[in-house]
């Protein structure tokens, strides 16, 4: 079927809330390229929202999935376990920087991992409250919607959210929130809303994802670790988007040296197969009773096979080195764009977790969400998938595979430059 025919089916049968606004349908893909149902070639700078750090259909992952399909597709691991689940648990325990010896539970999605992390924290501490941060994103289930630090579009239509979730500022100096102000807000929340004796955990992303790709300073993460230790609370780090090599480390928290009690992960851990994990200190993870954690499809044999292949690829192909190199290339281009365009500001990256802001006034950091939307729309028309994000909707995030070929990367960056010139012009053109 072609794009037009598929769009007709989408309009008729797919719920509006779940339907993609895109009118092209993916037919096949390889590394950083997708071909749609009409045969059009598209450069992918979104990576399935950070799921494809080693590219579409990495050959070793595809082969691992095919091999697993010939053996076992499903038993439900609580009914009859299988090698893949325990091998993934072993590997994640070895590479995840939680305190002490790590134990693991597998789930299906990032939101499911966060839900279970909260369950585990409550079980381990006997407390109920959870503190999260402005701009944070943790998922679309009810508990994770309550935890999100951004209302629209995730929670606007769905009534009351679960209680016992409290919010603190996230340090983003560019938007006027200093690290000191963020810590003051956190300590105030502990005084005014979330009594530490009733608070199970502080949950945060080491680099905001949907909130705009802002990294938390090492000193801030260390301060949270100290606050958690002082009050007997757990530190939960959400690495769903920042994990599996996006920042040049396997996990972004490794840049700080801080060891949390629990880390959640998903997205790029299986190169497109649905799986997530909660990894935590053994005493914390073992606090919940038998059969209190799990689900029918959690830790699917096929997804486990993909995860093990992904971890092998990281070792064999220096994915972390490639991530850092890609980040360096993007940082250099961002610096050039900030010189060339009045609308481009605040280029930033941690490894290949990179972003720019589009503004109408650089001096005042005035967000321009309309321009970000226009850039994404026109880039798509030119054959490039871009994603915007951020509290103000004006951040352009870069989530292309870290394995992207240099010529494809350059082609995509050139489309952005060309589109910005069409939309706003450039300084050089203005002075010519």
Protein Blocks (a to p, Z undefined) as FASTA:
>chain_A
ZZklmmmmmmmmmcfklpcfbfbdcfbdchjaccdfkopacddfklnnopamnoghifkl
mmmmmmmmmmcfbgojmlogcfklmmmmmmmmmmpccehjadddddfbfklmmmmmmmmm
mmmnopabdcddehiafbjbfklmmmpccfblklmmnopadehiacdddddfknopafkl
mmmmmmmmmmmmmgfklcfbdcddfbdcklnopacdfklmmmmmmmmmmnopacdddfkl
mgghlnopablklmnopacfbdcdefjlnoopacddddddfklmmmpcghkagcfkgoif
klmmmmmmmmmmmmmnommlmmmmmmmmmmmmmmmmmmmpmkbghiacehjbccddddfb
lklopacfklmmmmmmmmmmnopacddedjklpaccdfbdfkbcfklmmmmmmmmmmmmm
mmnopfklmmZZ
